[in-house]
């Protein structure tokens, strides 16, 4: 079956062993991925979990997902999105089994909030496997750094104690990977480094000001 070229879809193709008469690879189309706009993403999330993550001044559902699942480069790993929906759906199923505990949305916002720590732990496990050189360092942060954001001097000292001879270079690497982001409210303040929520809980860290 031939699928029409369209700006609204991306074809999923895999190369076959055969080649055509010109020696070019032949591809099989397994399916398509629709490309959607931000407005459409907002509508999808609103239909699933509601427009906001609760009443009052709660964040919009779209912003909550973006802020909780994105790294410091603004990227969201698809696996984390799939993971949080799978876990939240199971949590919703458990809650629906209780009398008088029905939700107005398909998956209530609270379910996403409750499973976020597990999703964070899984993402941290993945990043340790991907960047093995930082596995030990990341695993010890709950004891060495404890809170986010962390002052640059302390962070550099922790890196050196973990065996990294050039903390400045390692900090650049961690920024590029999306694990930390430079944080400075005023120019007169010391430089700090912030960990995003997708890593914060899995690393065992707390936000400064939280008990």
C-alpha positions in Angstrom: 0.0 0.0 0.0 1.4 3.4 -0.9 1.0 6.2 1.6 0.7 9.8 0.3 3.4 12.2 1.3 2.0 14.7 3.7 3.3 17.4 6.1 1.0 16.1 8.8 2.6 12.6 9.1 6.0 11.0 9.4 6.5 7.6 7.8 8.1 4.9 9.9 10.3 3.0 7.4 12.8 0.1 7.8 15.2 -1.1 5.1 14.7 -4.6 3.6 17.5 -6.9 2.5 16.4 -6.7 -1.2 17.5 -3.9 -3.4 15.9 -2.5 -6.6 17.3 -2.8 -10.1 19.5 0.3 -9.5 21.0 -1.1 -6.3 19.0 1.2 -4.0 17.6 0.0 -0.7 13.9 -0.9 -0.6 12.0 0.3 2.5 8.9 -1.2 4.1 6.5 1.3 5.6 5.5 0.1 9.1 3.2 3.0 9.9 3.0 6.7 10.4 3.4 9.1 13.2 1.1 12.1 13.0 2.7 15.5 13.8 0.6 17.7 16.0 0.6 21.3 17.1 1.0 22.6 20.6 -2.8 23.4 20.6 -3.6 19.8 19.6 -1.3 18.5 22.4 -3.0 20.7 24.9 -6.4 19.5 23.7 -5.3 15.8 24.0 -4.0 16.3 27.5 -7.2 18.2 28.5 -9.3 15.4 27.3 -7.3 12.8 29.2 -6.6 14.6 32.5 -8.5 17.9 32.4 -7.4 21.5 31.5 -5.7 22.0 34.9 -4.0 19.7 37.5 -6.7 20.6 40.0 -8.8 23.5 41.2 -7.6 26.9 42.2 -4.1 28.0 41.1 -3.0 24.6 40.0 -0.8 24.6 36.8 -2.3 23.8 33.4 -2.0 20.1 32.5 0.2 20.9 29.5 2.6 23.0 31.5 2.8 20.5 34.3 3.9 17.7 31.9 6.4 20.0 30.2 7.9 21.2 33.5 8.0 17.8 35.2 9.2 15.6 32.4 11.6 17.9 30.5 15.4 18.0 31.2 17.2 21.3 31.4 17.5 21.4 27.6 13.7 21.3 27.3 13.7 17.8 25.9 11.2 15.1 27.0 12.3 11.5 26.5 9.3 9.6 24.9 10.0 6.7 27.3 9.2 8.9 30.3 5.9 10.1 28.7 4.9 6.5 28.0 6.0 5.5 31.5 4.0 8.1 33.3 0.8 7.4 31.4 1.2 3.6 31.9 1.7 4.0 35.7 -1.0 6.7 36.0 -3.5 4.5 34.2 -2.8 1.7 36.6 -3.2 4.0 39.5 -6.5 5.3 38.1 -7.8 1.8 37.7 -7.0 1.0 41.4 -8.8 4.2 42.5 -11.8 3.5 40.3 -12.2 0.2 42.1 -13.0 2.0 45.3 -16.6 3.0 45.9 -17.5 6.6 45.5 -14.1 7.5 44.0 -15.0 8.2 40.4 -13.1 10.9 38.4 -14.4 13.5 36.0 -11.4 12.9 33.7 -10.1 9.7 32.1 -7.1 9.8 34.4 -7.2 12.2 37.3 -4.3 14.6 37.7 -3.5 13.2 41.1 -2.5 9.9 39.6 0.2 11.6 37.5 1.5 13.4 40.5 1.7 10.3 42.6 3.6 8.2 40.0 6.1 10.9 39.1 8.7 9.7 41.6 8.8 6.3 40.0 9.1 7.8 36.6 12.0 9.9 37.8 13.7 6.9 39.3 13.4 5.1 36.0 14.8 8.1 34.0 17.8 8.3 36.4 18.5 4.6 35.9 18.4 5.1 32.2 20.8 8.1 32.3 23.2 6.2 34.5 23.3 3.4 32.0 23.8 5.8 29.1 26.5 7.8 30.8 28.3 5.2 32.9 31.1 7.6 33.8 28.6 9.6 35.9 26.7 6.7 37.5 28.6 6.7 40.8 28.5 10.5 41.0 24.8 10.7 40.4 24.1 7.8 42.8 25.8 9.7 45.6 24.2 13.1 45.1 21.5 12.4 47.7 24.3 12.3 50.3 26.8 14.8 48.9 24.6 17.6 47.5 21.2 16.7 49.0 19.3 19.8 47.7 18.7 21.7 44.4 19.9 24.2 43.4 23.4 23.7 44.7 26.1 26.4 45.0 28.8 26.1 42.3 31.7 25.8 44.8 30.1 22.9 46.6 29.2 21.2 43.4 32.7 21.5 42.1 34.1 20.1 45.4 31.7 17.1 45.1 32.9 16.4 41.6 36.6 16.5 42.7 35.9 14.1 45.5 34.3 11.8 43.0 37.5 11.7 41.0 36.9 14.3 38.4 40.0 16.5 37.9 38.3 19.2 35.9 35.0 20.2 37.5 34.4 23.0 35.1 34.5 20.7 32.1 32.3 18.1 33.8 29.8 20.8 34.6 29.6 21.8 30.9 29.0 18.1 30.1 26.2 17.8 32.6 24.6 20.9 31.3 24.8 19.6 27.7 23.3 16.3 28.8 20.4 18.1 30.4 21.0 17.1 34.0 21.7 20.6 35.4 21.2 24.2 34.5 23.0 27.3 35.7 20.8 29.3 38.1 21.4 32.8 39.3 18.6 35.0 40.4 20.7 38.2 40.6 24.2 38.9 39.2 25.4 39.5 42.7 24.3 36.0 43.8 26.6 33.0 43.7 26.2 30.7 40.7 24.0 27.7 41.5 23.0 24.6 39.5 19.4 23.4 39.3 18.3 19.8 38.7 15.0 19.4 36.8 12.1 17.5 38.3 12.5 14.5 36.0 15.9 13.8 37.7 15.3 15.5 41.1 13.3 12.7 42.8 15.1 9.8 41.2 18.4 11.3 42.5 16.9 11.6 46.0 17.3 15.4 46.1 14.9 18.0 47.5 14.3 21.5 46.3 15.8 24.2 48.6 13.1 25.5 50.9 11.3 22.2 51.1 11.4 20.1 54.2 
